[in-house]
Amino acid sequence: MITVRKAEDRGVADHGWLKSFHTFSFADYYDPAHMGVGNLRVINDDRIAPGTGFGTHAHRDMEIVSYVLEGELAHRDSMGNGTAIRPGEVQRMTAGTGVRHSEFNHAQGQTTHFLQIWLLPARAGLQPGYEQKEFGPADKQGRLRLVAAPDGREGSVTLHADASIRAGLFDGDESAELALDPKRLAYVHVAEGEVTLNGEHRLRAGDGVTLDGETRLALGAGRGANVLVFDLARSS
């Protein structure tokens, strides 16, 4: 079964300095029909105004992945990490037993656009951790590049969750196929541009698709498409 969630059906929060679109229930946006897919709990499509950001705050028992699309995200945390996350880079923070961090856009005149993704960890009480890797356009053009996985295979970021993430860029005749395990769930999020899924579903930026019991995913006919594909456990 293929279920499409259109971009305009997402929750919206506009705080002035931050505009966020929530694919799943988050903060003041509550939708019991959209609490997540499998062990994927959050996809927030965030835009941070210049010179602003998230002050220091706490997380625990969550795998948090940041994927920057435009601008730059400055990260600092209680583990001693202080880095800049740029377009194409994937950051994984294991909140585990507890971590505090901040995220800012220090640029003047440029909005930072990024995806904030939360996944349930394989178990509670993990030691907090951090990892960041770059996957440039050449790594993702016309293919679905593995960027995060439980075993860190193929040079991906290591996820402490029963899930994996692939990223792809598609233009024109470029296409890619992926075999799916029908016993698991898959979720596709279009971060930018347009793309066609399985030859019949035309998707635009912000659209998401749940694939349940499917054996195949095909993406093609893209127009500046930047796509993330999640392979997910069914755990609640």
Beta strands, then each sheet from edge to edge (+ up, - down):
strand 1: 2-5
strand 2: 11-14
strand 3: 18-22
strand 4: 40-48
strand 5: 52-59
strand 6: 63-70
strand 7: 73-77
strand 8: 82-85
strand 9: 89-94
strand 10: 99-105
strand 11: 112-119
strand 12: 129-134
strand 13: 145-149
strand 14: 157-158
strand 15: 163-179
strand 16: 185-197
strand 17: 201-204
strand 18: 208-212
strand 19: 216-232
sheet 1: 1+ 18- 16+ 17-
sheet 2: 1+ 18- 16+ 19- 15+ 13- 14-
sheet 3: 2+ 3- 4+ 11- 6+ 9- 12+
sheet 4: 5+ 10- 7+ 8-
end
